[in-house]
Amino acid sequence: MIFRSSLRHWALASAGAAALLSGAAPAVALDADDFATETPIKHLVVIFQENITFDHYFGTYPNAANPPGEPRFTARDDTPAVNGLSGGLLTDNPNLFNPFRLDRSQAFTCDMDHGYTDEQKSVDGGLLDRFVQAVGRTGLGCNPNGSTVMGYYDGNTVTALWNYAQHFAMNDNSFGSNFGPSTVGALNLIAGQTHGIVQATVPVNGVPTPTTVSISGTTFVAAGDPQGTIIGDPQPLLDDCSSPKSRAQVRMAGPNVGDLLNAKHVTWGWFQGGFAPTVPASLNPDGTTKTPAVCGASHAGHPGVPNPTDGQTSPPTDIHGPVTDYVPHHSPFQYYQTTANPHHLPPSSVAMIGKTDQANHQYDLSAFFAALRSGHLPAVSYLKAAAFQDGHPGNSDPLSEQTFLVDVTNALQHSPEWRETAVIISYDDSDGWYDHVTGPILSPSATSVDALAGPGNCGTPKPGAFAARCGYGPRLPLLVVSPWAKANFIDHTTTDQSSILRFVEDNWELGFIDGPTAPPPGQASFDRIAGALNNMFDFDNPPAMRALILDPTTGAVLDRD
């Protein structure tokens, strides 16, 4: 396993860590729900946000403009450099427009194009010069010339994230496992695999040869392939709160990390805003669904963001209208029979959160805080914010997202579990935002929906490789916030979304998604080739029990131990 050498040092340092933490207390808390781990991390919290590139949030890190009236950010003198935007990238960019700074008054933007094919077109064979033409959009909150796709924020807007980077660890070389939107990234997070459609509301079998087809713009099937590969955002077929009239629905085959955790009896859960139904399902006597559950909870959008003044709508559109909390295609475990909670049933008790019962490890976000308060925090927790706070342009924004990130992280730092916890802040896709780095193509594909280096071209796949898994995709932010994280550290290791999956597999000794024997090239989960996250941690020394409590509105530091 990747952490064994560090553990030898950890064993030597444990006595010193005990004294540092609380006198004679053990360095890592022990309770009935602790499980054997390869590292001192007993609780992993993965916050999985929406639609951001690294340059969009960290392009000029650690240098902020600091205009009057915005939260000021001043970097530490020893802050390391990132692979960001400077020089000609800012002043003579190959795109139609140069990158430009967006300030807090521009926190609300429209949503960019982040389709599997169009994201490849924007890269243009590595020239990275067609973002405006391929993925730029106009509309409320965006410039009418399409230039907003080149915009970026700095530490005066994404202040909390820049402060986390200052005090903990960040990776500047992490990528989406594939090109494409939310569902693609979410499935790679939990399975490293987007192939395996076995049931859908549109046909996926019996495709005429030798053609390839796109199904409703959301799924892909190669000729002669008995299953399909997801390239878009179909909804989970096994979810009462999906909307069959709005888009295709699919069910996936194969294992995910929840299956591996269950096999080892390790507690875990997916916690998502709005998952609790506003109208419960009703069932027939034979157990079939009489009326499905309804997930109608909502919040006013974009709190703290003023209405845009771009004059593009008349009468002006109110960006603060209600945003439905639950987004079905952001809930990856719902695609799999083994881990779905179709009727959105609650846990049978707080003590059962993370354990197998009627909720089947799928919960409303409120259950995470209930578990944390009661001392029942699962070993592995995946958090998805309600839509108004998930960072997705259009329905969310950086300021609303910041409130969610800080509320969660502050609560964890105030808990007894903090000394054995790691928080990973990560993202599902790029939204199409400009980033100047191209990831390595470790999964080639050559289909009618590929376009990285011309029509039908994303490299030459191995014979028998699953189609339409072109990747790595765009560069995304990745941060680790933990007492065990290196401080003010930039990791350049090449990682992807399945690196988080690999960390879970290794830390709890779960094995690989595909089992001990690797499938043929091009068919395996990405977990086997994923870059490790261990360089972002320091397991050779006692944990630095520093707390960084931030203001959830401004992101500024309130308290630092």
TIKE-650530 format. One record per residue (C-alpha): residue number from 1; residue in three letters; x, y negated, z negated. Coordinates in steps of 0.05 Angstrom, whole numbers, plus 32768, in hexadecimal, padded with zeros to 4 digits. Example, Ala and Ser with C-alpha at 12.3 -4.5 7.8 and 13.67 -1.06 7.14 Angstrom:
# TIKE-650530
resi, resn, px, py, pz
1, ALA, 80F6, 805A, 7F64
2, SER, 8111, 8015, 7F71
This chain:
# TIKE-650530
resi, resn, px, py, pz
1, MET, 8000, 8000, 8000
2, ILE, 8017, 7FB9, 800E
3, PHE, 801A, 7FA3, 7FC5
4, ARG, 8041, 7FDB, 7FA4
5, SER, 8084, 7FB6, 7FA0
6, SER, 8063, 7F7A, 7F7F
7, LEU, 8042, 7FA6, 7F4B
8, ARG, 8085, 7FBD, 7F31
9, HIS, 8096, 7F74, 7F22
10, TRP, 8050, 7F6A, 7F06
11, ALA, 805A, 7FA2, 7ED4
12, LEU, 809A, 7F82, 7EBB
13, ALA, 8079, 7F3E, 7EB5
14, SER, 8039, 7F55, 7E93
15, ALA, 8052, 7F4A, 7E4C
16, GLY, 8064, 7F02, 7E5B
17, ALA, 8021, 7EF8, 7E7E
18, ALA, 7FFC, 7F10, 7E41
19, ALA, 801D, 7EDC, 7E15
20, LEU, 800F, 7EA6, 7E48
21, LEU, 7FC5, 7EB6, 7E4F
22, SER, 7FAD, 7EBE, 7E08
23, GLY, 7FDE, 7ED6, 7DD5
24, ALA, 7FDC, 7F22, 7DD1
25, ALA, 7FA2, 7F2A, 7E03
26, PRO, 7FB1, 7F55, 7E41
27, ALA, 7FC5, 7F30, 7E80
28, VAL, 7F8A, 7F4C, 7EA5
29, ALA, 7F47, 7F52, 7E82
30, LEU, 7F2C, 7F99, 7E7B
31, ASP, 7EE3, 7FAA, 7E78
32, ALA, 7EB4, 7FE2, 7E8A
33, ASP, 7EAF, 7FCA, 7ED2
34, ASP, 7EFA, 7FC5, 7EE0
35, PHE, 7F16, 7FF2, 7F16
36, ALA, 7F5C, 8008, 7F27
37, THR, 7F7C, 7FD5, 7F55
38, GLU, 7FBD, 7FCE, 7F7A
39, THR, 7FC5, 7F87, 7F61
40, PRO, 7FB1, 7F60, 7F22
41, ILE, 7F74, 7F47, 7F4A
42, LYS, 7F36, 7F67, 7F2B
43, HIS, 7F03, 7F38, 7F48
44, LEU, 7F05, 7F20, 7F91
45, VAL, 7ED5, 7EE9, 7FA6
46, VAL, 7ED2, 7EDE, 7FF2
47, ILE, 7EAF, 7E9C, 8004
48, PHE, 7E9E, 7EA4, 804E
49, GLN, 7E8C, 7E61, 806D
50, GLU, 7E78, 7E4B, 80B2
51, ASN, 7E96, 7E30, 80F3
52, ILE, 7ED7, 7E0C, 80E7
53, THR, 7F1C, 7E0D, 8107
54, PHE, 7F5C, 7E01, 80E1
55, ASP, 7F6B, 7DC0, 8106
56, HIS, 7F24, 7DA7, 80FA
57, TYR, 7F30, 7DA8, 80AE
58, PHE, 7F7C, 7DA9, 80A6
59, GLY, 7F99, 7D8D, 80E7
60, THR, 7FBC, 7D53, 80C5
61, TYR, 7FC7, 7D73, 8081
62, PRO, 7FE4, 7D5A, 8053
63, ASN, 7FDE, 7D13, 806F
64, ALA, 7F9C, 7CF0, 8066
65, ALA, 7F89, 7CAB, 8081
66, ASN, 7F6E, 7C93, 803D
67, PRO, 7F41, 7C5A, 8055
68, PRO, 7F1E, 7C30, 8021
69, GLY, 7EDF, 7C4D, 8004
70, GLU, 7EF1, 7C96, 800F
71, PRO, 7F0E, 7CC7, 7FDC
72, ARG, 7F59, 7CBD, 7FDE
73, PHE, 7F87, 7CF8, 7FEA
74, THR, 7FD2, 7CF5, 7FDB
75, ALA, 7FFB, 7D33, 7FE7
76, ARG, 8030, 7D4E, 7FB8
77, ASP, 8077, 7D3E, 7FCE
78, ASP, 8088, 7D87, 7FD5
79, THR, 804D, 7D98, 8002
80, PRO, 8064, 7DC6, 803A
81, ALA, 8052, 7DB8, 8083
82, VAL, 801C, 7DDC, 80AA
83, ASN, 8017, 7DEA, 80F4
84, GLY, 7FE9, 7DAF, 80FE
85, LEU, 7FDD, 7D73, 812C
86, SER, 8015, 7D43, 8138
87, GLY, 803B, 7D20, 8170
88, GLY, 8021, 7D2B, 81B6
89, LEU, 7FE8, 7D57, 819D
90, LEU, 7FCA, 7D17, 817F
91, THR, 7FDF, 7CE4, 81B3
92, ASP, 7FE5, 7D0A, 81F5
93, ASN, 7FB9, 7D47, 81ED
94, PRO, 7FAC, 7D73, 822B
95, ASN, 7F61, 7D70, 821F
96, LEU, 7F35, 7D39, 823B
97, PHE, 7F39, 7D14, 81F8
98, ASN, 7F6C, 7D11, 81C1
99, PRO, 7F5B, 7D2C, 817D
100, PHE, 7F3E, 7CF6, 814F
101, ARG, 7F2D, 7CEF, 8106
102, LEU, 7EE6, 7CF6, 80EC
103, ASP, 7ED8, 7CD3, 80AA
104, ARG, 7EA5, 7CE0, 8074
105, SER, 7E6F, 7CB7, 8098
106, GLN, 7E77, 7CE9, 80D2
107, ALA, 7E6F, 7D27, 80A7
108, PHE, 7E30, 7D39, 80CE
109, THR, 7E3D, 7D51, 8115
110, CYS, 7E1A, 7D7B, 8149
111, ASP, 7E2A, 7DC4, 8152
112, MET, 7E5E, 7DD6, 8187
113, ASP, 7E5D, 7E11, 81B7
114, HIS, 7E7D, 7E4E, 8198
115, GLY, 7E69, 7E85, 81C7
116, TYR, 7E97, 7EC0, 81D4
117, THR, 7EA4, 7EAD, 821D
118, ASP, 7EA6, 7E62, 8216
119, GLU, 7ED8, 7E64, 81DD
120, GLN, 7F06, 7E8B, 820B
121, LYS, 7EFC, 7E58, 8242
122, SER, 7F11, 7E20, 8214
123, VAL, 7F54, 7E42, 8207
124, ASP, 7F60, 7E44, 8253
125, GLY, 7F95, 7E7A, 8253
126, GLY, 7FBB, 7E59, 8219
127, LEU, 7FBB, 7E12, 8235
128, LEU, 7F86, 7DFE, 8201
129, ASP, 7F6E, 7DC6, 822E
130, ARG, 7F24, 7DD3, 823D
131, PHE, 7F02, 7DC9, 81F9
132, VAL, 7ED7, 7D8E, 8210
133, GLN, 7EBF, 7DB1, 8250
134, ALA, 7EB7, 7DF7, 8233
135, VAL, 7E9D, 7DEE, 81EC
136, GLY, 7E91, 7DA4, 81DF
137, ARG, 7E49, 7D8E, 81D4
138, THR, 7E23, 7D4D, 81CD
139, GLY, 7DE6, 7D3C, 81A3
140, LEU, 7DD5, 7D1E, 8160
141, GLY, 7E15, 7D13, 813A
142, CYS, 7E43, 7D1C, 8176
143, ASN, 7E5F, 7CED, 81AA
144, PRO, 7E3A, 7CEC, 81ED
145, ASN, 7E7B, 7CF8, 8213
146, GLY, 7E86, 7D3C, 81F2
147, SER, 7EC5, 7D26, 81CE
148, THR, 7EAE, 7D39, 8188
149, VAL, 7EC8, 7D80, 8191
150, MET, 7F0E, 7D61, 818A
151, GLY, 7EFD, 7D41, 8146
152, TYR, 7F1E, 7D54, 8104
153, TYR, 7F16, 7D43, 80BB
154, ASP, 7F4C, 7D34, 8088
155, GLY, 7F53, 7D33, 803C
156, ASN, 7F24, 7CF8, 8035
157, THR, 7EEA, 7D24, 804A
158, VAL, 7EFE, 7D6D, 803E
159, THR, 7F1F, 7D56, 7FFE
160, ALA, 7F11, 7D94, 7FD4
161, LEU, 7F30, 7DC3, 8007
162, TRP, 7F6E, 7D98, 800D
163, ASN, 7F73, 7D97, 7FC1
164, TYR, 7F6D, 7DE3, 7FBF
165, ALA, 7FA4, 7DE8, 7FF2
166, GLN, 7FD0, 7DBB, 7FC7
167, HIS, 7FCA, 7DE7, 7F8A
168, PHE, 7FC1, 7E2C, 7FA7
169, ALA, 7FD1, 7E51, 7FE8
170, MET, 7FBB, 7E46, 8030
171, ASN, 7FC9, 7E6B, 8071
172, ASP, 7FD2, 7E42, 80B2
173, ASN, 7FD6, 7E7E, 80E0
174, SER, 7F94, 7EA2, 80D5
175, PHE, 7F63, 7EB3, 810D
176, GLY, 7F1F, 7ECD, 811C
177, SER, 7F26, 7F17, 812C
178, ASN, 7F00, 7F0A, 816D
179, PHE, 7EE6, 7ECF, 8195
180, GLY, 7E9C, 7EC2, 8188
181, PRO, 7E6A, 7EA7, 8155
182, SER, 7E53, 7EB8, 810F
183, THR, 7E3D, 7F00, 8113
184, VAL, 7E7D, 7F14, 8135
185, GLY, 7EA7, 7EF6, 80FC
186, ALA, 7E7A, 7F12, 80C6
187, LEU, 7E7E, 7F59, 80E0
188, ASN, 7EC9, 7F54, 80E6
189, LEU, 7ECC, 7F3D, 809E
190, ILE, 7EAB, 7F7C, 8084
191, ALA, 7EBC, 7FB0, 80B9
192, GLY, 7EF2, 7F94, 80E8
193, GLN, 7EC4, 7FAD, 811F
194, THR, 7E8E, 7F8E, 814A
195, HIS, 7E81, 7FCD, 8173
196, GLY, 7E4B, 7FFF, 8160
197, ILE, 7E05, 7FE8, 8172
198, VAL, 7DD7, 8025, 816B
199, GLN, 7D93, 8004, 816B
200, ALA, 7D79, 7FC3, 8186
201, THR, 7D3A, 7F9E, 819A
202, VAL, 7D55, 7F9E, 81E2
203, PRO, 7D73, 7FDC, 8205
204, VAL, 7DBB, 7FED, 81F8
205, ASN, 7DBF, 8033, 8215
206, GLY, 7DB8, 804C, 825C
207, VAL, 7DD9, 800F, 827B
208, PRO, 7DE1, 8019, 82C6
209, THR, 7E27, 8026, 82DC
210, PRO, 7E56, 8008, 82F1
211, THR, 7E3B, 7FC5, 82D9
212, THR, 7E43, 7FA1, 8297
213, VAL, 7E0A, 7F79, 8279
214, SER, 7DFE, 7F43, 8246
215, ILE, 7DC0, 7F4E, 821B
216, SER, 7D9B, 7F0E, 8208
217, GLY, 7DDD, 7EEB, 8202
218, THR, 7DEA, 7F0E, 81C1
219, THR, 7E03, 7F55, 81CD
220, PHE, 7E2F, 7F77, 81FF
221, VAL, 7E2D, 7FBC, 821D
222, ALA, 7E61, 7FDA, 824A
223, ALA, 7E4F, 800B, 8281
224, GLY, 7E4D, 8052, 8267
225, ASP, 7E55, 803C, 821F
226, PRO, 7E21, 805B, 81F1
227, GLN, 7E28, 8022, 81C0
228, GLY, 7E31, 7FD7, 81C7
229, THR, 7E5E, 7FA0, 81AD
230, ILE, 7E43, 7F61, 818D
231, ILE, 7E5D, 7F21, 81AB
232, GLY, 7E27, 7EF1, 8192
233, ASP, 7DF5, 7EE7, 815B
234, PRO, 7DBF, 7F1D, 815C
235, GLN, 7D99, 7F24, 811B
236, PRO, 7D9A, 7F62, 80EF
237, LEU, 7D64, 7F93, 8103
238, LEU, 7D61, 7FAB, 80BB
239, ASP, 7D4B, 7F69, 809D
240, ASP, 7D04, 7F52, 808F
241, CYS, 7D1B, 7F09, 8095
242, SER, 7D35, 7F10, 80DC
243, SER, 7D0B, 7EEF, 8112
244, PRO, 7CFD, 7F21, 814A
245, LYS, 7CDF, 7EEB, 8177
246, SER, 7D1C, 7EBE, 8173
247, ARG, 7D55, 7EED, 8187
248, ALA, 7D6B, 7F35, 8190
249, GLN, 7D73, 7F62, 8153
250, VAL, 7DA4, 7F9B, 814B
251, ARG, 7DBA, 7FD2, 811C
252, MET, 7E03, 7FE6, 8116
253, ALA, 7E23, 802A, 810C
254, GLY, 7E63, 803A, 80E9
255, PRO, 7E7D, 802B, 80A3
256, ASN, 7E8A, 7FE7, 8084
257, VAL, 7EB0, 7FD3, 8046
258, GLY, 7E72, 7FDB, 801B
259, ASP, 7E71, 8025, 802B
260, LEU, 7EBA, 802B, 8017
261, LEU, 7EAE, 8006, 7FD5
262, ASN, 7E71, 8031, 7FC6
263, ALA, 7E99, 8071, 7FD2
264, LYS, 7ECA, 805A, 7F9C
265, HIS, 7E92, 8040, 7F6E
266, VAL, 7EB0, 7FFA, 7F70
267, THR, 7E7D, 7FC3, 7F62
268, TRP, 7E70, 7F92, 7F9A
269, GLY, 7E3C, 7F65, 7FB8
270, TRP, 7E2A, 7F35, 7FF0
271, PHE, 7E0A, 7EF6, 7FD3
272, GLN, 7DE7, 7EC6, 8003
273, GLY, 7DBF, 7E87, 7FFA
274, GLY, 7D75, 7E90, 8008
275, PHE, 7D78, 7EDC, 8006
276, ALA, 7D42, 7EE0, 7FD1
277, PRO, 7CFF, 7EE3, 7FF6
278, THR, 7CCB, 7EAC, 7FEC
279, VAL, 7C96, 7EE0, 7FFD
280, PRO, 7CA7, 7F28, 7FE9
281, ALA, 7C9B, 7F62, 8018
282, SER, 7C5E, 7F8E, 800E
283, LEU, 7C62, 7FD8, 801D
284, ASN, 7C31, 800D, 8033
285, PRO, 7C27, 804B, 8006
286, ASP, 7C57, 8072, 8033
287, GLY, 7C8E, 803F, 8028
288, THR, 7C8A, 801E, 806C
289, THR, 7C87, 7FD3, 8071
290, LYS, 7C41, 7FB4, 806F
291, THR, 7C58, 7F6C, 8070
292, PRO, 7CA2, 7F59, 8072
293, ALA, 7CC4, 7F2C, 8040
294, VAL, 7CCA, 7EE2, 8051
295, CYS, 7D09, 7EBA, 8043
296, GLY, 7CED, 7E73, 8044
297, ALA, 7D18, 7E4F, 8011
298, SER, 7D36, 7E0E, 802B
299, HIS, 7D5D, 7DD0, 8016
300, ALA, 7D61, 7D8A, 8031
301, GLY, 7D9B, 7D87, 8061
302, HIS, 7DDB, 7D5E, 805A
303, PRO, 7DD5, 7D41, 8014
304, GLY, 7E03, 7D06, 800D
305, VAL, 7E09, 7CFB, 8058
306, PRO, 7DE8, 7CBD, 8075
307, ASN, 7DBD, 7CC0, 80B4
308, PRO, 7DE7, 7CB9, 80F3
309, THR, 7DE7, 7C76, 8115
310, ASP, 7DFC, 7C8C, 815A
311, GLY, 7DBB, 7C76, 817A
312, GLN, 7DB1, 7CB7, 81A0
313, THR, 7D6A, 7CC4, 8187
314, SER, 7D2C, 7C99, 8185
315, PRO, 7D0D, 7C9A, 8153
316, PRO, 7D4A, 7CAE, 812A
317, THR, 7D4D, 7CF7, 8116
318, ASP, 7D4D, 7D04, 80CB
319, ILE, 7D89, 7D31, 80BF
320, HIS, 7D70, 7D3D, 8078
321, GLY, 7D36, 7D68, 808D
322, PRO, 7D2E, 7DAD, 806E
323, VAL, 7D61, 7DE3, 8081
324, THR, 7D4C, 7E2C, 8076
325, ASP, 7D7E, 7E4B, 8045
326, TYR, 7D83, 7E92, 8060
327, VAL, 7DA3, 7EA1, 80A3
328, PRO, 7D9A, 7EEB, 80B4
329, HIS, 7DD3, 7EF1, 80E6
330, HIS, 7E03, 7ED8, 80B0
331, SER, 7DF5, 7F16, 8085
332, PRO, 7E21, 7F4D, 80A1
333, PHE, 7E10, 7F86, 8072
334, GLN, 7DC7, 7F82, 8089
335, TYR, 7DDC, 7F9E, 80CD
336, TYR, 7DEE, 7FE2, 80AE
337, GLN, 7DBB, 8015, 8094
338, THR, 7DE8, 8028, 805A
339, THR, 7DEF, 7FE2, 803E
340, ALA, 7DAF, 7FBE, 8053
341, ASN, 7D7A, 7FA4, 8023
342, PRO, 7D42, 7F9B, 8057
343, HIS, 7D0D, 7F80, 8027
344, HIS, 7D3E, 7F53, 8001
345, LEU, 7D2F, 7F76, 7FBF
346, PRO, 7D50, 7F58, 7F81
347, PRO, 7D7F, 7F7F, 7F54
348, SER, 7D5C, 7FA8, 7F1F
349, SER, 7D82, 7F81, 7EE9
350, VAL, 7DBC, 7F51, 7EE2
351, ALA, 7DE6, 7F8B, 7EC8
352, MET, 7DDA, 7FB0, 7F0A
353, ILE, 7DF5, 7F78, 7F36
354, GLY, 7E2E, 7F97, 7F5D
355, LYS, 7E15, 7FDD, 7F51
356, THR, 7DE8, 8008, 7F7D
357, ASP, 7D9D, 7FFD, 7F72
358, GLN, 7D62, 7FE4, 7F9A
359, ALA, 7D89, 7FA5, 7FAF
360, ASN, 7DBE, 7FD1, 7FD0
361, HIS, 7DF5, 7F9C, 7FC1
362, GLN, 7DD1, 7F65, 7FE8
363, TYR, 7DBD, 7F29, 7FBD
364, ASP, 7DA7, 7EE2, 7FBA
365, LEU, 7DDF, 7EB2, 7FA9
366, SER, 7DC0, 7EA5, 7F65
367, ALA, 7DD0, 7EED, 7F51
368, PHE, 7E1B, 7EDD, 7F57
369, PHE, 7E16, 7EA7, 7F22
370, ALA, 7DEA, 7ED3, 7EF6
371, ALA, 7E1E, 7F0A, 7EFA
372, LEU, 7E57, 7ED9, 7EEB
373, ARG, 7E34, 7EBB, 7EAE
374, SER, 7E23, 7F00, 7E91
375, GLY, 7E67, 7F20, 7E9A
376, HIS, 7E51, 7F4E, 7ED4
377, LEU, 7E79, 7F2F, 7F0C
378, PRO, 7E84, 7F66, 7F41
379, ALA, 7EC9, 7F7A, 7F56
380, VAL, 7EBD, 7F60, 7F9D
381, SER, 7E8C, 7F27, 7FAB
382, TYR, 7E7D, 7F09, 7FEF
383, LEU, 7E5C, 7EC4, 7FEC
384, LYS, 7E35, 7EA3, 8024
385, ALA, 7E19, 7E5E, 8015
386, ALA, 7DD3, 7E49, 8026
387, ALA, 7DD2, 7E2B, 806C
388, PHE, 7DD3, 7DE3, 8055
389, GLN, 7E16, 7DEF, 8031
390, ASP, 7E38, 7E22, 805E
391, GLY, 7E60, 7DEF, 8086
392, HIS, 7E3E, 7E00, 80C9
393, PRO, 7E38, 7DC0, 80F3
394, GLY, 7DF1, 7DAB, 8100
395, ASN, 7DD2, 7DCB, 80C2
396, SER, 7E0C, 7DBB, 8092
397, ASP, 7E49, 7D8E, 808D
398, PRO, 7E8C, 7D8B, 8068
399, LEU, 7E70, 7D63, 802D
400, SER, 7E37, 7D93, 8020
401, GLU, 7E66, 7DCE, 8028
402, GLN, 7E97, 7DAE, 7FF8
403, THR, 7E63, 7DAD, 7FC1
404, PHE, 7E57, 7DF7, 7FC8
405, LEU, 7EA1, 7E0A, 7FC9
406, VAL, 7EB1, 7DE0, 7F8C
407, ASP, 7E74, 7DF7, 7F64
408, VAL, 7E87, 7E40, 7F6F
409, THR, 7ED2, 7E37, 7F61
410, ASN, 7EC7, 7E0B, 7F24
411, ALA, 7E98, 7E40, 7F07
412, LEU, 7ECB, 7E77, 7F12
413, GLN, 7F03, 7E4F, 7EF2
414, HIS, 7ED8, 7E45, 7EB4
415, SER, 7ECB, 7E90, 7EAE
416, PRO, 7EF2, 7EC4, 7E87
417, GLU, 7EFC, 7EEA, 7EC8
418, TRP, 7F25, 7EB2, 7EE7
419, ARG, 7F68, 7ED0, 7ED1
420, GLU, 7F5C, 7F0E, 7EFC
421, THR, 7F37, 7EED, 7F36
422, ALA, 7F49, 7ED7, 7F7C
423, VAL, 7F1C, 7EAB, 7FA6
424, ILE, 7F25, 7EAF, 7FF2
425, ILE, 7F07, 7E75, 801A
426, SER, 7EFE, 7E8A, 8062
427, TYR, 7ED4, 7E7D, 80A0
428, ASP, 7EAC, 7EA5, 80D2
429, ASP, 7EBB, 7E81, 8113
430, SER, 7ED6, 7E41, 8131
431, ASP, 7E95, 7E20, 8149
432, GLY, 7EBF, 7E0E, 8186
433, TRP, 7EE5, 7DD6, 8162
434, TYR, 7F29, 7DC6, 8180
435, ASP, 7F66, 7DEA, 8165
436, HIS, 7FAA, 7DE7, 8185
437, VAL, 7FC1, 7E2E, 8174
438, THR, 7FB2, 7E6C, 819D
439, GLY, 7FAF, 7EAF, 8178
440, PRO, 7FD1, 7EEE, 8192
441, ILE, 7FA4, 7F1A, 81BD
442, LEU, 7FA7, 7F5C, 8197
443, SER, 7F65, 7F74, 81B3
444, PRO, 7F62, 7F6A, 81FF
445, SER, 7F21, 7F6F, 8226
446, ALA, 7F0F, 7F69, 826F
447, THR, 7EC4, 7F61, 8279
448, SER, 7E94, 7F31, 829A
449, VAL, 7E8F, 7F0A, 8259
450, ASP, 7EDA, 7F01, 8250
451, ALA, 7EFB, 7EC2, 826A
452, LEU, 7F3B, 7EB3, 8243
453, ALA, 7F69, 7EB2, 8280
454, GLY, 7F34, 7EAF, 82B7
455, PRO, 7EF3, 7ED4, 82C5
456, GLY, 7EF2, 7F1A, 82A8
457, ASN, 7F38, 7F12, 8289
458, CYS, 7F4B, 7F17, 8240
459, GLY, 7F87, 7F43, 824C
460, THR, 7F8A, 7F8C, 8260
461, PRO, 7F67, 7FBA, 822F
462, LYS, 7F7E, 8001, 8220
463, PRO, 7F57, 8038, 8243
464, GLY, 7F19, 8047, 8219
465, ALA, 7F1D, 8007, 81F1
466, PHE, 7EDB, 7FEA, 81D9
467, ALA, 7EC6, 7FB1, 8206
468, ALA, 7EBC, 7F68, 81F3
469, ARG, 7EE7, 7F66, 81B5
470, CYS, 7F19, 7F33, 81CF
471, GLY, 7F43, 7F18, 8196
472, TYR, 7F62, 7EFB, 816F
473, GLY, 7F34, 7EBF, 8178
474, PRO, 7F3B, 7E77, 815F
475, ARG, 7F65, 7E62, 8123
476, LEU, 7F3C, 7E59, 80E3
477, PRO, 7F4B, 7E3F, 809C
478, LEU, 7F5D, 7E72, 8066
479, LEU, 7F6B, 7E60, 801D
480, VAL, 7F77, 7E88, 7FDE
481, VAL, 7F65, 7E68, 7F9B
482, SER, 7F7D, 7E91, 7F60
483, PRO, 7FAB, 7E91, 7F23
484, TRP, 7FD4, 7EC2, 7F4C
485, ALA, 7FD7, 7E96, 7F8B
486, LYS, 8018, 7E74, 7F9D
487, ALA, 8013, 7E2A, 7F8E
488, ASN, 8014, 7DF6, 7FC6
489, PHE, 8027, 7E2D, 7FF6
490, ILE, 801D, 7E35, 8041
491, ASP, 801E, 7E7C, 805B
492, HIS, 802F, 7E85, 80A5
493, THR, 801F, 7ED0, 80A8
494, THR, 7FF3, 7EE2, 80E3
495, THR, 7FB0, 7EF7, 80C5
496, ASP, 7F68, 7EFF, 80DB
497, GLN, 7F24, 7F09, 80BC
498, SER, 7F31, 7F53, 80B2
499, SER, 7F6E, 7F41, 8087
500, ILE, 7F3B, 7F35, 8050
501, LEU, 7F1E, 7F7A, 805D
502, ARG, 7F64, 7F97, 805A
503, PHE, 7F71, 7F75, 8017
504, VAL, 7F32, 7F95, 7FFA
505, GLU, 7F44, 7FD9, 8016
506, ASP, 7F8B, 7FD6, 7FFA
507, ASN, 7F7B, 7FB7, 7FB7
508, TRP, 7F46, 7FEA, 7FA5
509, GLU, 7F68, 8023, 7FCB
510, LEU, 7F2C, 802F, 7FF9
511, GLY, 7F4F, 8046, 8037
512, PHE, 7F41, 802C, 807D
513, ILE, 7EFC, 8020, 809C
514, ASP, 7F0A, 8056, 80D1
515, GLY, 7F26, 8088, 80A0
516, PRO, 7F6C, 80A4, 809B
517, THR, 7F73, 80B2, 80E6
518, ALA, 7F74, 8076, 8115
519, PRO, 7F44, 8078, 8150
520, PRO, 7F60, 806E, 8197
521, PRO, 7F7E, 8029, 81A6
522, GLY, 7F49, 7FF4, 81AF
523, GLN, 7F14, 801A, 8188
524, ALA, 7F2B, 8011, 8141
525, SER, 7F18, 7FDE, 810C
526, PHE, 7F49, 7FA4, 8109
527, ASP, 7F59, 7FB5, 80C1
528, ARG, 7F94, 7FE2, 80D6
529, ILE, 7FB9, 7FAA, 80F9
530, ALA, 7FA4, 7F71, 80CC
531, GLY, 7FDA, 7F44, 80AF
532, ALA, 7FDE, 7F48, 8063
533, LEU, 7FC9, 7F10, 8033
534, ASN, 7FFC, 7F23, 7FFE
535, ASN, 802C, 7EEB, 8010
536, MET, 7FF9, 7EBA, 7FF6
537, PHE, 7FFE, 7ED9, 7FB0
538, ASP, 8035, 7EDC, 7F7C
539, PHE, 802F, 7F1E, 7F59
540, ASP, 8078, 7F1D, 7F43
541, ASN, 806B, 7EEC, 7F0A
542, PRO, 8036, 7EE0, 7ED5
543, PRO, 7FF8, 7EBB, 7EF0
544, ALA, 7FF8, 7E70, 7EEE
545, MET, 7FBA, 7E64, 7EC5
546, ARG, 7FAF, 7E20, 7EE2
547, ALA, 7F69, 7E06, 7EEC
548, LEU, 7F57, 7DD4, 7F22
549, ILE, 7F12, 7DB8, 7F14
550, LEU, 7EF9, 7D8C, 7F4C
551, ASP, 7EBF, 7D5B, 7F55
552, PRO, 7E8C, 7D80, 7F80
553, THR, 7E77, 7D3E, 7FA2
554, THR, 7EBB, 7D1F, 7FB2
555, GLY, 7EEA, 7D5A, 7FAD
556, ALA, 7F17, 7D31, 7F80
557, VAL, 7F3D, 7D51, 7F46
558, LEU, 7F18, 7D4B, 7F04
559, ASP, 7F44, 7D77, 7ED9
560, ARG, 7F85, 7D9B, 7EE5
561, ASP, 7FA7, 7DC8, 7EB2
